Amino acid sequence: MNKVCFPIPYSPFPTTFFKLDGTQLWDASRVSIAKYNLFSPEFFANPYSVLNQMQEEDPVYLFEPQNWWFVMRYSDVLTILQDTVHFSASRPEKVASFQTSDGAWSLLEDYVQRVAEFCFFSDAPQYTYLRKIVEQAFLSTIVFKASAIQNIVNELLNNIQEKGEMDGCIDFSEPLVCFAIANILGIPKADWQIFREWAVETAKLFDGRQLTIKQAKYSQKCSFDLRAYLIEEIKKRYQNPQEDAISLIISEKNLGKNCLETVATFCLEMILQSIIDPVANGIFTLLNHPNQLEKLKEKPLLWFNAVEEILRYQSPTIFTHRLVKEDIQIRGREFKKGQIVFLGLGCANRDRTIFQQPDCFDITRKDIKYFSFVHGIHQRVGATLACLEMRIALQTLFERFPKLQIAGNILWKQESLIFHSPRSLPLAF
């Protein structure tokens, strides 16, 4: 019997492996990384006690079962992200090798090949050129779409105002990030709900969550449906350009052969990068720091800085990874060509050698710097949109519902080591 692991072959950190018949092969949640248990419910709810311990005791750590490195210090993370000689962002096939046998590769081969075309999984100079096109279109569209994001926030809050309660994730933050990127791309409002379903399901392939084969196939189907829909929208823009990101991207004259497929890939990557959800983290953090929330009520101009501090303190992305291209030594440890390196972005954001009182949430903190959207040429294209969404959404939410409070047990996502945010955030107001 051929073996296959779901989620998708380039999944950042699988938690469960399955045979093709759907029976479980191996459960990584039962394997602790030596003295560091990175798979417990307690870790997913609050990863920083364990990550801080790793940073102090083992800032460069080898997970021997899979031959993966974990790098936890700010300076080392920065060095690796900037070092394109020894480290590569092009790693989907390498990560796939941990999760599929050759016989199973054909199940998801087409999707993996398309993912390999993403800017986020490409190196310079190809990456530099592609990113310039996407980023310029993205940022230019955000400039004249900011008011639309406020309208989306208002409409979502209007719909839940009479209920007196909501789920901060399901009812607010998730639809917000999906509808906002739909608006940026110029997707008709009538299609936003189906767009949301496709985007959320496609993201499940991207975030390394635990899936049965049936669930994985459905998510893959949604990814194909979303791509087919995007191609039709792109065709419409060629005939009738609009004030949206798709129209700006296709105005680029040097996209090369298979332009339609290239633009569809650009748009799909923009969607996946933009629906990573920092808004729910912001709600949770502020409700757990009422003194900081009170400062925002007294001085609303602090919201700009508060967003930056939320991203540092409660990063939506706590790890990313790189492929070792050439042998190199870091802190006396030998990194060999072909190994995968996990970079502790969230941990680096709280490095005591960089930040004073790093575990203190302080919205007046000066010179805030963080890796929450990675760094440098691979910083997420959706970073600017995410910051704008956070400021508008959080400020509007707390102004409209000043008595907002957590109203039940919070469920945290437990799919992978890459992303960190609530799955369910019950709120009352």
Secondary structure, DSSP 8 states (H G I E B T S, - for coil): --EE-SS-TT-SS-SEEEETTS-EEEEGGG--BTTB--SSHHHHH-THHHHHHHHHH-SEEEETTTTEEEE--HHHHHHHHH-TTTEES--HHHHHTTTB-GGGGGGTHHHHHHHTTSGGG--TTHHHHHHHHHHHHHHHHHHHHHHHHHHHHHHHHHHHGGGSEEEIIIIIIHHHHHHHHHHHHT--GGGHHHHHHHHHHHHHHHTT----HHHHHHHHHHHHHHHHHHHHHHHHHHHS--SSHHHHHHT-TT--SSHHHHHHHHHHHHHHHH----HHHHHHHHHT-HHHHHHHHH-GGGHHHHHHHHHHHT-SB--EEEEE-S-EEETTEEE-TT-EEEE-HHHHTT-TTTSSSTTS--TT-SS----TT--GGGS-TTHHHHHHHHHHHHHHHHHH-TT-EE-S--EE--S-SSB--EEE-EEE-
